[in-house]
Amino acid sequence: MIIKVLGSGCSNCKKVVANVEVALTELNLEASVEKVENFKDIMAYGVMSTPALVIDEKVLVSGRIPSVEDIKKFLG
């Protein structure tokens, strides 16, 4: 599983990464977590608002910080 957090590296983006890590730990899952900060790469996903969460190349959240519970639902 590949999880990507799209954004400029701002505090909101860092919070999404932290929430992803908590969700993975709570579900006892392993995944590759990548931060995508290049705007050209972000635009390739059609994302207009960051932070965004992409799991296995599918954009699931854009423009908000998903909660740990939201992320667990996506992973479950």
N, C-alpha and C positions, 0 to 999 in steps of 0.2 A: 504494500500500500504506500502510495506517495501522497503526502499532504503538503500543499503549498499555501503560504500566506502571502498575499499580494499587497504591497504598500510601500510607502517611502521609508519605512523604518521608524516611524513615529511611535509615540507611546501607545496609541491604540493598536498598532500592528504588533508591538511587543506583547500587549495584553492578550491578543489572539493566540500568539505562539505559546504563551504561558498556559492559557486555557486548553489548548490542544495537548500540551504535555501532561497536564493534570488528568484530562480525559483518558489519554492513552494509559497512564499509570493506573487509574481507577479501574479500567477495563482489562488491565494486564495484556495490552496489545503492543506490538512493535510496529513502527512505521518510520519512513524517512520523512523528516520535517524540513522543508526548504523555505527560505525567505526569498521572495522575488521582489527586488527593489527597482529594477530597470523599467522605466515607464513604457518603453517599446514592447517589452515582454508582457507587461500588465495589459496593455491595450490589445495584444493578440488574443486575450481571453474575452474581449468585449466588455471589460469592466470599466465603468465610468466613475465609480465611487469606491474608495478604499476605506478601511481594510476589506479584503475579500478572502474567502476561504475556498480552496480548491482541493477536492479529494479525488484522486485518480482521474485527473484532467476534467472534472466536472465542477463548475462554479456552483457552490451551494449557498453562499452568503456574500453579499456585497453591500458596503456602506454602513455596516454596523459591527459591533463586537458580539459574536455568538457566545452564549454562556457555555459553561462546562457541560451542563445538561443537554443543551442543543447539540453540541459536538458529539456527545456520547450517543445521541439518537442517530446521528449521521453515520457513526462508526459501527453501531450495533446491528 
